[in-house]
Amino acid sequence: MPLTIMEQKHLLEAQGKALGLDIKTEWVQFTSGTPMNEALISGNLDFASGGVGPLLSIWGKTRENLGVKAVAALNSMPLYLNTINPAVKTIQDFTDNDRIGLPAVRVSIQAITLQMAAEQAFGPGQGGKLDPLTVSLGHPDAMAQMMSGRSEISAHFGSAPFMYQELEDKRVHKVLDSYQVLGGPHTFNVVWATSRFHDRNRKVLAAFVAALDQAMKEIAADPAAAAALWVKAENSKLSAAEIEKMIRLPENEWTLVPKKILAYADYMSRAGMIPTKPSSWQDVFFEEAHKLPGS
């Protein structure tokens, strides 16, 4: 949402102008993280945005060359694992008859959170126990298939707004909340860039972070206006009132402060998903963010 506000209200251009820069922006949407990161690596994209898992993956892969790091966190939001199967009360109740829809098997933030939950539930080395039940599906498809009751998809590890929509149906209940797995609020989405771009464009980075901070303050100051703008920009079928309700939930926070980055990095390192564990969250973020009270 902050990025949408930035785009629609031309906040980056305005902050750039205040610093003496004439910034021209082009906003691009990608179907998945792979082509987005390819565009970033090839120099055709300056800023990329996605989940903590993909950030840590590209950080690990590029440490010795491009040095991709995070510019800022975008939000702290929980992820819900919902199901339509009344027999499933905890993740230990899933059987071979269940299938869990999530954005990308084994690598999405949902998949990694599920692995962390499985390790907690089933013991060390059991992080991948539920992986065979997972299916790569976009959130709209996973939601539609689960709600149909006629698909093999009996559960969906989603995100807002889909997880909230699902729970409005009495057949659906929540099995897992990512805040439970991480022991508190955690960052959901982040923005990252290459060290090369960062080092050559420090004023642009400063303008970007200032614009992002402004967008977050506008969301907090007027949730109704932010919701209306987002619904129009995204051509969403949801009403502005529904989005405003989600914005106002205390569990959802738009903040630059990185939270629980190390918790994800610790698991991904132990699971062999990244080559080394960062010694602190600051290792994964550019120095402009280091003054924040992150974790």
TORKOL-4160 file (C-alpha; in steps of 0.2 Angstrom, whole numbers, padded with zeros to 4 digits, m for minus):
295
<pt num="1" X="0000" Y="0000" Z="0000"/>
<pt num="2" X="0014" Y="0013" Z="0004"/>
<pt num="3" X="0021" Y="0010" Z="m0014"/>
<pt num="4" X="0004" Y="0013" Z="m0022"/>
<pt num="5" X="0002" Y="0029" Z="m0012"/>
<pt num="6" X="0019" Y="0034" Z="m0017"/>
<pt num="7" X="0015" Y="0031" Z="m0036"/>
<pt num="8" X="m0002" Y="0039" Z="m0036"/>
<pt num="9" X="0003" Y="0054" Z="m0027"/>
<pt num="10" X="0020" Y="0056" Z="m0035"/>
<pt num="11" X="0029" Y="0057" Z="m0018"/>
<pt num="12" X="0046" Y="0051" Z="m0024"/>
<pt num="13" X="0046" Y="0065" Z="m0038"/>
<pt num="14" X="0041" Y="0078" Z="m0025"/>
<pt num="15" X="0055" Y="0072" Z="m0012"/>
<pt num="16" X="0067" Y="0071" Z="m0026"/>
<pt num="17" X="0063" Y="0089" Z="m0031"/>
<pt num="18" X="0066" Y="0095" Z="m0013"/>
<pt num="19" X="0084" Y="0087" Z="m0015"/>
<pt num="20" X="0087" Y="0095" Z="m0031"/>
<pt num="21" X="0084" Y="0080" Z="m0042"/>
<pt num="22" X="0072" Y="0078" Z="m0057"/>
<pt num="23" X="0067" Y="0060" Z="m0054"/>
<pt num="24" X="0057" Y="0051" Z="m0068"/>
<pt num="25" X="0048" Y="0035" Z="m0062"/>
<pt num="26" X="0041" Y="0020" Z="m0070"/>
<pt num="27" X="0031" Y="0007" Z="m0060"/>
<pt num="28" X="0031" Y="m0011" Z="m0066"/>
<pt num="29" X="0022" Y="m0026" Z="m0059"/>
<pt num="30" X="0029" Y="m0043" Z="m0060"/>
<pt num="31" X="0020" Y="m0060" Z="m0060"/>
<pt num="32" X="0033" Y="m0067" Z="m0048"/>
<pt num="33" X="0050" Y="m0063" Z="m0039"/>
<pt num="34" X="0061" Y="m0072" Z="m0052"/>
<pt num="35" X="0059" Y="m0060" Z="m0067"/>
<pt num="36" X="0059" Y="m0045" Z="m0055"/>
<pt num="37" X="0076" Y="m0050" Z="m0048"/>
<pt num="38" X="0082" Y="m0054" Z="m0065"/>
<pt num="39" X="0077" Y="m0036" Z="m0070"/>
<pt num="40" X="0086" Y="m0029" Z="m0055"/>
<pt num="41" X="0102" Y="m0039" Z="m0058"/>
<pt num="42" X="0102" Y="m0034" Z="m0076"/>
<pt num="43" X="0101" Y="m0016" Z="m0071"/>
<pt num="44" X="0083" Y="m0013" Z="m0079"/>
<pt num="45" X="0075" Y="m0011" Z="m0062"/>
<pt num="46" X="0082" Y="0000" Z="m0048"/>
<pt num="47" X="0070" Y="m0005" Z="m0033"/>
<pt num="48" X="0062" Y="m0022" Z="m0031"/>
<pt num="49" X="0049" Y="m0026" Z="m0018"/>
<pt num="50" X="0043" Y="m0043" Z="m0010"/>
<pt num="51" X="0044" Y="m0054" Z="0005"/>
<pt num="52" X="0057" Y="m0057" Z="0018"/>
<pt num="53" X="0061" Y="m0074" Z="0011"/>
<pt num="54" X="0065" Y="m0068" Z="m0007"/>
<pt num="55" X="0075" Y="m0054" Z="0000"/>
<pt num="56" X="0086" Y="m0065" Z="0010"/>
<pt num="57" X="0088" Y="m0077" Z="m0004"/>
<pt num="58" X="0095" Y="m0064" Z="m0016"/>
<pt num="59" X="0105" Y="m0056" Z="m0002"/>
<pt num="60" X="0114" Y="m0073" Z="0000"/>
<pt num="61" X="0116" Y="m0076" Z="m0018"/>
<pt num="62" X="0124" Y="m0059" Z="m0022"/>
<pt num="63" X="0134" Y="m0055" Z="m0006"/>
<pt num="64" X="0151" Y="m0057" Z="m0016"/>
<pt num="65" X="0146" Y="m0047" Z="m0031"/>
<pt num="66" X="0131" Y="m0036" Z="m0033"/>
<pt num="67" X="0128" Y="m0035" Z="m0015"/>
<pt num="68" X="0109" Y="m0034" Z="m0015"/>
<pt num="69" X="0102" Y="m0027" Z="0002"/>
<pt num="70" X="0086" Y="m0020" Z="0009"/>
<pt num="71" X="0082" Y="m0001" Z="0008"/>
<pt num="72" X="0068" Y="m0002" Z="0020"/>
<pt num="73" X="0054" Y="m0012" Z="0027"/>
<pt num="74" X="0036" Y="m0009" Z="0021"/>
<pt num="75" X="0025" Y="m0016" Z="0034"/>
<pt num="76" X="0023" Y="m0028" Z="0048"/>
<pt num="77" X="0008" Y="m0040" Z="0044"/>
<pt num="78" X="0003" Y="m0057" Z="0050"/>
<pt num="79" X="0000" Y="m0071" Z="0038"/>
<pt num="80" X="m0015" Y="m0083" Z="0041"/>
<pt num="81" X="m0016" Y="m0102" Z="0037"/>
<pt num="82" X="m0034" Y="m0104" Z="0035"/>
<pt num="83" X="m0044" Y="m0120" Z="0031"/>
<pt num="84" X="m0061" Y="m0127" Z="0026"/>
<pt num="85" X="m0057" Y="m0144" Z="0034"/>
<pt num="86" X="m0066" Y="m0144" Z="0051"/>
<pt num="87" X="m0055" Y="m0158" Z="0057"/>
<pt num="88" X="m0039" Y="m0148" Z="0056"/>
<pt num="89" X="m0036" Y="m0138" Z="0072"/>
<pt num="90" X="m0017" Y="m0137" Z="0072"/>
<pt num="91" X="m0004" Y="m0141" Z="0058"/>
<pt num="92" X="m0002" Y="m0158" Z="0066"/>
<pt num="93" X="m0019" Y="m0162" Z="0060"/>
<pt num="94" X="m0016" Y="m0161" Z="0041"/>
<pt num="95" X="m0016" Y="m0177" Z="0032"/>
<pt num="96" X="m0011" Y="m0183" Z="0015"/>
<pt num="97" X="m0029" Y="m0179" Z="0009"/>
<pt num="98" X="m0026" Y="m0160" Z="0012"/>
<pt num="99" X="m0017" Y="m0148" Z="0001"/>
<pt num="100" X="m0011" Y="m0131" Z="0006"/>
<pt num="101" X="m0011" Y="m0117" Z="m0007"/>
<pt num="102" X="0003" Y="m0104" Z="m0006"/>
<pt num="103" X="0012" Y="m0092" Z="m0018"/>
<pt num="104" X="0027" Y="m0103" Z="m0021"/>
<pt num="105" X="0032" Y="m0120" Z="m0014"/>
<pt num="106" X="0047" Y="m0120" Z="m0002"/>
<pt num="107" X="0053" Y="m0102" Z="m0006"/>
<pt num="108" X="0038" Y="m0090" Z="m0002"/>
<pt num="109" X="0037" Y="m0081" Z="0014"/>
<pt num="110" X="0022" Y="m0092" Z="0018"/>
<pt num="111" X="0031" Y="m0108" Z="0014"/>
<pt num="112" X="0046" Y="m0103" Z="0025"/>
<pt num="113" X="0034" Y="m0099" Z="0039"/>
<pt num="114" X="0025" Y="m0115" Z="0037"/>
<pt num="115" X="0042" Y="m0124" Z="0038"/>
<pt num="116" X="0047" Y="m0115" Z="0054"/>
<pt num="117" X="0030" Y="m0119" Z="0061"/>
<pt num="118" X="0033" Y="m0138" Z="0057"/>
<pt num="119" X="0050" Y="m0138" Z="0065"/>
<pt num="120" X="0042" Y="m0131" Z="0081"/>
<pt num="121" X="0028" Y="m0144" Z="0080"/>
<pt num="122" X="0037" Y="m0159" Z="0075"/>
<pt num="123" X="0054" Y="m0156" Z="0081"/>
<pt num="124" X="0072" Y="m0152" Z="0074"/>
<pt num="125" X="0075" Y="m0157" Z="0056"/>
<pt num="126" X="0056" Y="m0158" Z="0052"/>
<pt num="127" X="0054" Y="m0142" Z="0044"/>
<pt num="128" X="0050" Y="m0149" Z="0027"/>
<pt num="129" X="0037" Y="m0162" Z="0034"/>
<pt num="130" X="0022" Y="m0153" Z="0027"/>
<pt num="131" X="0030" Y="m0147" Z="0010"/>
<pt num="132" X="0023" Y="m0162" Z="0001"/>
<pt num="133" X="0005" Y="m0155" Z="0005"/>
<pt num="134" X="0009" Y="m0138" Z="m0002"/>
<pt num="135" X="0004" Y="m0132" Z="m0020"/>
<pt num="136" X="0010" Y="m0116" Z="m0029"/>
<pt num="137" X="m0005" Y="m0105" Z="m0032"/>
<pt num="138" X="m0008" Y="m0086" Z="m0033"/>
<pt num="139" X="m0019" Y="m0080" Z="m0018"/>
<pt num="140" X="m0035" Y="m0077" Z="m0029"/>
<pt num="141" X="m0034" Y="m0095" Z="m0036"/>
<pt num="142" X="m0030" Y="m0103" Z="m0019"/>
<pt num="143" X="m0044" Y="m0094" Z="m0011"/>
<pt num="144" X="m0056" Y="m0098" Z="m0025"/>
<pt num="145" X="m0052" Y="m0116" Z="m0025"/>
<pt num="146" X="m0053" Y="m0118" Z="m0006"/>
<pt num="147" X="m0069" Y="m0109" Z="m0005"/>
<pt num="148" X="m0077" Y="m0120" Z="m0019"/>
<pt num="149" X="m0076" Y="m0135" Z="m0008"/>
<pt num="150" X="m0073" Y="m0146" Z="m0023"/>
<pt num="151" X="m0055" Y="m0144" Z="m0025"/>
<pt num="152" X="m0040" Y="m0153" Z="m0018"/>
<pt num="153" X="m0035" Y="m0137" Z="m0010"/>
<pt num="154" X="m0042" Y="m0138" Z="0008"/>
<pt num="155" X="m0031" Y="m0124" Z="0015"/>
<pt num="156" X="m0023" Y="m0108" Z="0010"/>
<pt num="157" X="m0008" Y="m0099" Z="0018"/>
<pt num="158" X="m0012" Y="m0082" Z="0012"/>
<pt num="159" X="m0010" Y="m0063" Z="0016"/>
<pt num="160" X="m0022" Y="m0048" Z="0017"/>
<pt num="161" X="m0035" Y="m0045" Z="0010"/>
<pt num="162" X="m0038" Y="m0063" Z="0005"/>
<pt num="163" X="m0036" Y="m0071" Z="0023"/>
<pt num="164" X="m0048" Y="m0059" Z="0030"/>
<pt num="165" X="m0061" Y="m0062" Z="0016"/>
<pt num="166" X="m0060" Y="m0081" Z="0019"/>
<pt num="167" X="m0064" Y="m0079" Z="0037"/>
<pt num="168" X="m0080" Y="m0070" Z="0034"/>
<pt num="169" X="m0086" Y="m0088" Z="0028"/>
<pt num="170" X="m0092" Y="m0098" Z="0043"/>
<pt num="171" X="m0085" Y="m0114" Z="0035"/>
<pt num="172" X="m0067" Y="m0107" Z="0037"/>
<pt num="173" X="m0056" Y="m0106" Z="0052"/>
<pt num="174" X="m0038" Y="m0100" Z="0056"/>
<pt num="175" X="m0026" Y="m0114" Z="0059"/>
<pt num="176" X="m0010" Y="m0104" Z="0061"/>
<pt num="177" X="m0005" Y="m0086" Z="0063"/>
<pt num="178" X="0013" Y="m0081" Z="0058"/>
<pt num="179" X="0015" Y="m0069" Z="0073"/>
<pt num="180" X="0013" Y="m0085" Z="0084"/>
<pt num="181" X="0027" Y="m0094" Z="0074"/>
<pt num="182" X="0039" Y="m0079" Z="0075"/>
<pt num="183" X="0035" Y="m0074" Z="0093"/>
<pt num="184" X="0027" Y="m0057" Z="0088"/>
<pt num="185" X="0025" Y="m0045" Z="0074"/>
<pt num="186" X="0037" Y="m0047" Z="0059"/>
<pt num="187" X="0040" Y="m0038" Z="0043"/>
<pt num="188" X="0030" Y="m0045" Z="0028"/>
<pt num="189" X="0037" Y="m0035" Z="0013"/>
<pt num="190" X="0053" Y="m0025" Z="0010"/>
<pt num="191" X="0061" Y="m0015" Z="m0004"/>
<pt num="192" X="0078" Y="m0019" Z="m0010"/>
<pt num="193" X="0092" Y="m0013" Z="m0022"/>
<pt num="194" X="0109" Y="m0017" Z="m0028"/>
<pt num="195" X="0124" Y="m0010" Z="m0019"/>
<pt num="196" X="0130" Y="m0002" Z="m0036"/>
<pt num="197" X="0114" Y="0007" Z="m0037"/>
<pt num="198" X="0114" Y="0012" Z="m0019"/>
<pt num="199" X="0132" Y="0019" Z="m0020"/>
<pt num="200" X="0129" Y="0029" Z="m0036"/>
<pt num="201" X="0112" Y="0036" Z="m0031"/>
<pt num="202" X="0112" Y="0040" Z="m0012"/>
<pt num="203" X="0101" Y="0056" Z="m0015"/>
<pt num="204" X="0088" Y="0045" Z="m0024"/>
<pt num="205" X="0089" Y="0033" Z="m0010"/>
<pt num="206" X="0086" Y="0047" Z="0003"/>
<pt num="207" X="0071" Y="0053" Z="m0008"/>
<pt num="208" X="0064" Y="0036" Z="m0009"/>
<pt num="209" X="0064" Y="0033" Z="0010"/>
<pt num="210" X="0057" Y="0050" Z="0013"/>
<pt num="211" X="0043" Y="0047" Z="0001"/>
<pt num="212" X="0040" Y="0030" Z="0009"/>
<pt num="213" X="0039" Y="0037" Z="0026"/>
<pt num="214" X="0027" Y="0051" Z="0020"/>
<pt num="215" X="0016" Y="0038" Z="0012"/>
<pt num="216" X="0016" Y="0028" Z="0029"/>
<pt num="217" X="0011" Y="0044" Z="0038"/>
<pt num="218" X="m0003" Y="0048" Z="0026"/>
<pt num="219" X="m0010" Y="0030" Z="0028"/>
<pt num="220" X="m0010" Y="0032" Z="0047"/>
<pt num="221" X="m0017" Y="0049" Z="0047"/>
<pt num="222" X="m0031" Y="0045" Z="0035"/>
<pt num="223" X="m0035" Y="0027" Z="0033"/>
<pt num="224" X="m0051" Y="0030" Z="0024"/>
<pt num="225" X="m0043" Y="0041" Z="0010"/>
<pt num="226" X="m0028" Y="0028" Z="0009"/>
<pt num="227" X="m0041" Y="0014" Z="0006"/>
<pt num="228" X="m0051" Y="0024" Z="m0007"/>
<pt num="229" X="m0035" Y="0028" Z="m0016"/>
<pt num="230" X="m0029" Y="0010" Z="m0016"/>
<pt num="231" X="m0045" Y="0002" Z="m0021"/>
<pt num="232" X="m0046" Y="0014" Z="m0036"/>
<pt num="233" X="m0027" Y="0012" Z="m0041"/>
<pt num="234" X="m0028" Y="m0007" Z="m0039"/>
<pt num="235" X="m0045" Y="m0008" Z="m0048"/>
<pt num="236" X="m0050" Y="m0019" Z="m0033"/>
<pt num="237" X="m0067" Y="m0028" Z="m0031"/>
<pt num="238" X="m0066" Y="m0024" Z="m0012"/>
<pt num="239" X="m0074" Y="m0009" Z="m0006"/>
<pt num="240" X="m0064" Y="0006" Z="0002"/>
<pt num="241" X="m0073" Y="0002" Z="0018"/>
<pt num="242" X="m0067" Y="m0016" Z="0019"/>
<pt num="243" X="m0049" Y="m0010" Z="0015"/>
<pt num="244" X="m0050" Y="0004" Z="0028"/>
<pt num="245" X="m0056" Y="m0009" Z="0041"/>
<pt num="246" X="m0040" Y="m0020" Z="0037"/>
<pt num="247" X="m0029" Y="m0004" Z="0038"/>
<pt num="248" X="m0036" Y="0000" Z="0056"/>
<pt num="249" X="m0032" Y="m0018" Z="0063"/>
<pt num="250" X="m0019" Y="m0016" Z="0076"/>
<pt num="251" X="m0010" Y="m0031" Z="0070"/>
<pt num="252" X="m0006" Y="m0022" Z="0053"/>
<pt num="253" X="0007" Y="m0009" Z="0054"/>
<pt num="254" X="0015" Y="0001" Z="0040"/>
<pt num="255" X="0033" Y="0005" Z="0046"/>
<pt num="256" X="0051" Y="0007" Z="0040"/>
<pt num="257" X="0057" Y="m0003" Z="0055"/>
<pt num="258" X="0063" Y="m0021" Z="0051"/>
<pt num="259" X="0056" Y="m0034" Z="0063"/>
<pt num="260" X="0061" Y="m0052" Z="0065"/>
<pt num="261" X="0072" Y="m0052" Z="0050"/>
<pt num="262" X="0085" Y="m0062" Z="0060"/>
<pt num="263" X="0072" Y="m0075" Z="0065"/>
<pt num="264" X="0069" Y="m0079" Z="0046"/>
<pt num="265" X="0087" Y="m0078" Z="0042"/>
<pt num="266" X="0092" Y="m0091" Z="0056"/>
<pt num="267" X="0080" Y="m0104" Z="0050"/>
<pt num="268" X="0084" Y="m0101" Z="0031"/>
<pt num="269" X="0103" Y="m0103" Z="0036"/>
<pt num="270" X="0100" Y="m0119" Z="0045"/>
<pt num="271" X="0089" Y="m0126" Z="0031"/>
<pt num="272" X="0102" Y="m0122" Z="0018"/>
<pt num="273" X="0092" Y="m0109" Z="0009"/>
<pt num="274" X="0105" Y="m0096" Z="0011"/>
<pt num="275" X="0124" Y="m0099" Z="0012"/>
<pt num="276" X="0127" Y="m0090" Z="0028"/>
<pt num="277" X="0118" Y="m0082" Z="0042"/>
<pt num="278" X="0119" Y="m0063" Z="0044"/>
<pt num="279" X="0127" Y="m0058" Z="0061"/>
<pt num="280" X="0114" Y="m0044" Z="0063"/>
<pt num="281" X="0099" Y="m0038" Z="0053"/>
<pt num="282" X="0109" Y="m0023" Z="0048"/>
<pt num="283" X="0120" Y="m0035" Z="0037"/>
<pt num="284" X="0105" Y="m0036" Z="0026"/>
<pt num="285" X="0100" Y="m0018" Z="0026"/>
<pt num="286" X="0109" Y="m0003" Z="0019"/>
<pt num="287" X="0117" Y="0009" Z="0032"/>
<pt num="288" X="0103" Y="0022" Z="0030"/>
<pt num="289" X="0091" Y="0010" Z="0040"/>
<pt num="290" X="0104" Y="0005" Z="0053"/>
<pt num="291" X="0098" Y="0018" Z="0065"/>
<pt num="292" X="0081" Y="0010" Z="0066"/>
<pt num="293" X="0076" Y="m0001" Z="0081"/>
<pt num="294" X="0076" Y="m0017" Z="0070"/>
<pt num="295" X="0077" Y="m0035" Z="0074"/>
